[in-house]
Amino acid sequence: MIYASFGEISHGTLRPEDLIPTFATELEYHIQRNAAEWCSDEGRAIRDGLLKLAHDAQAIEFDGDEQPDPETIGDMICSLEDELDTFAPRYAYFSANEGDGSCFGFWLSPQFTEEDDFDGLRVSDLSDIPDNYEGEALVVNDHGNMTLYDCVDGKQTEVWGIV
């Protein structure tokens, strides 16, 4: 699966008429870029359900005389957040930023920065990873930049990096 990049997708608003189309568009983007994931019958069923959610969200009218039911709106926002969270990179989540409730995006889990909550190898330089190491390795340099690698058969493949 191709996961989202870290960072915000919406900032400065909590208005459902702003959040819902933004979340739905982001969800549709991740569905489309992961087309290879949906090749099986089960995969297509999942994809179709996600696309239906995105299209139902985009179809909500906020400009008419009849406003959508607040409970329906709340449920739609929660559903979109939950599905977007499935596209979050490892050790990350989709939601409002802890420091700014009107900033929504993909964020590194705060617990991940605590040394006890990572079971892989934590080093300060890529060269510190032993050649025969198999598993996850987190390189954290002296500036706090982090890069997560999968290590298999003596090769390190970058999963994500945060500068």
C-alpha positions as CSV (number, residue, x, y, z in Angstrom):
1,M,0.0,0.0,0.0
2,I,1.1,3.5,-0.7
3,Y,0.7,5.5,2.5
4,A,0.1,9.2,3.0
5,S,2.9,11.7,3.6
6,F,3.1,13.5,6.9
7,G,1.6,16.9,7.2
8,E,-1.6,18.8,7.1
9,I,-4.5,18.6,4.6
10,S,-6.8,21.2,6.2
11,H,-6.0,24.1,8.4
12,G,-7.8,27.0,10.2
13,T,-11.4,25.7,10.0
14,L,-13.7,23.3,11.8
15,R,-16.7,24.0,9.5
16,P,-18.1,20.8,8.2
17,E,-18.7,22.4,4.8
18,D,-14.9,22.8,4.6
19,L,-13.8,19.6,6.3
20,I,-16.1,17.1,4.6
21,P,-15.1,17.9,0.9
22,T,-11.5,18.2,1.9
23,F,-11.5,14.8,3.7
24,A,-13.5,13.2,0.9
25,T,-11.1,14.4,-1.8
26,E,-8.1,13.2,0.2
27,L,-9.7,9.8,0.7
28,E,-10.4,9.5,-3.0
29,Y,-6.8,10.5,-3.8
30,H,-5.5,7.7,-1.6
31,I,-7.9,5.2,-3.1
32,Q,-6.9,6.0,-6.6
33,R,-3.2,5.9,-5.9
34,N,-3.5,2.5,-4.4
35,A,-5.3,0.9,-7.4
36,A,-3.1,-2.1,-7.3
37,E,-4.3,-2.9,-3.8
38,W,-7.9,-3.5,-5.1
39,C,-7.3,-6.2,-7.6
40,S,-9.0,-9.1,-5.8
41,D,-12.8,-9.4,-5.3
42,E,-12.4,-8.6,-1.7
43,G,-10.2,-5.6,-2.6
44,R,-12.7,-4.2,-5.1
45,A,-15.5,-4.5,-2.5
46,I,-13.4,-2.5,0.0
47,R,-12.5,0.1,-2.7
48,D,-16.1,0.4,-3.7
49,G,-17.2,1.0,-0.1
50,L,-14.5,3.7,0.3
51,L,-15.4,5.3,-2.9
52,K,-19.1,5.3,-1.9
53,L,-18.2,7.0,1.3
54,A,-16.2,9.7,-0.5
55,H,-18.9,10.3,-3.1
56,D,-21.7,10.4,-0.4
57,A,-19.6,13.0,1.5
58,Q,-19.1,15.1,-1.6
59,A,-22.8,15.0,-2.4
60,I,-23.8,16.7,0.9
61,E,-25.4,20.0,0.2
62,F,-24.6,22.8,2.6
63,D,-25.9,25.7,0.5
64,G,-29.7,25.0,0.4
65,D,-32.6,25.9,2.6
66,E,-32.5,22.5,4.2
67,Q,-29.3,22.0,6.2
68,P,-27.9,18.5,6.7
69,D,-28.7,16.8,10.0
70,P,-25.9,17.6,12.5
71,E,-25.7,13.9,13.6
72,T,-25.3,12.8,10.0
73,I,-22.6,15.4,9.5
74,G,-20.8,14.3,12.7
75,D,-21.0,10.7,11.7
76,M,-19.7,11.5,8.2
77,I,-16.7,13.4,9.5
78,C,-15.8,10.5,11.9
79,S,-16.2,7.9,9.1
80,L,-13.9,9.9,6.8
81,E,-11.3,10.4,9.6
82,D,-11.4,6.7,10.4
83,E,-10.9,5.7,6.7
84,L,-8.1,8.3,6.2
85,D,-6.4,6.9,9.2
86,T,-6.0,3.6,7.3
87,F,-3.7,5.4,4.9
88,A,-1.5,6.8,7.7
89,P,2.1,5.7,7.6
90,R,3.4,3.3,10.2
91,Y,3.5,4.8,13.7
92,A,1.3,7.7,12.5
93,Y,-2.4,8.7,12.6
94,F,-4.9,10.9,10.8
95,S,-6.6,13.5,13.0
96,A,-6.4,17.0,14.3
97,N,-3.0,18.1,15.3
98,E,-2.5,17.9,19.1
99,G,-1.3,21.5,19.2
100,D,-3.9,22.9,16.9
101,G,-7.4,21.4,16.8
102,S,-8.2,23.1,13.4
103,C,-5.2,21.5,11.7
104,F,-6.0,18.1,10.3
105,G,-3.5,15.8,8.7
106,F,-1.2,12.8,9.1
107,W,1.0,13.0,12.2
108,L,3.6,11.0,13.9
109,S,2.2,9.4,17.0
110,P,3.6,11.2,20.1
111,Q,4.3,7.9,21.9
112,F,6.6,6.9,19.0
113,T,9.2,9.5,20.0
114,E,9.6,7.9,23.4
115,E,12.4,5.4,23.3
116,D,10.4,2.7,25.1
117,D,7.7,2.5,22.4
118,F,9.8,1.4,19.5
119,D,10.8,-2.3,19.4
120,G,13.2,-1.9,16.4
121,L,16.8,-0.7,16.3
122,R,17.3,3.0,17.1
123,V,20.6,4.5,15.9
124,S,22.0,7.9,15.2
125,D,23.5,7.1,11.7
126,L,22.6,4.7,8.9
127,S,26.1,3.3,9.1
128,D,25.3,2.1,12.7
129,I,22.9,-0.5,11.4
130,P,24.7,-3.9,11.4
131,D,24.9,-5.6,8.0
132,N,23.0,-8.7,9.2
133,Y,20.2,-6.8,11.0
134,E,16.7,-7.7,10.0
135,G,13.7,-5.6,11.1
136,E,12.9,-1.9,11.5
137,A,15.6,0.6,12.2
138,L,15.0,4.2,13.2
139,V,17.7,6.7,12.5
140,V,17.5,9.8,14.7
141,N,20.2,12.3,14.0
142,D,21.4,15.0,16.5
143,H,18.9,17.5,15.0
144,G,16.0,15.2,15.7
145,N,15.4,14.3,12.1
146,M,14.0,10.7,11.9
147,T,14.0,8.1,9.1
148,L,12.4,4.7,9.4
149,Y,13.9,1.8,7.5
150,D,13.0,-1.8,6.8
151,C,16.1,-3.9,6.9
152,V,16.0,-7.2,5.0
153,D,18.9,-9.2,3.6
154,G,21.5,-6.5,4.3
155,K,19.4,-3.8,2.5
156,Q,17.8,-0.8,4.1
157,T,14.6,0.5,2.4
158,E,13.3,3.8,3.6
159,V,9.7,3.7,4.8
160,W,9.4,7.4,5.7
161,G,11.5,10.4,6.9
162,I,10.7,13.5,8.9
163,V,13.0,16.5,8.8
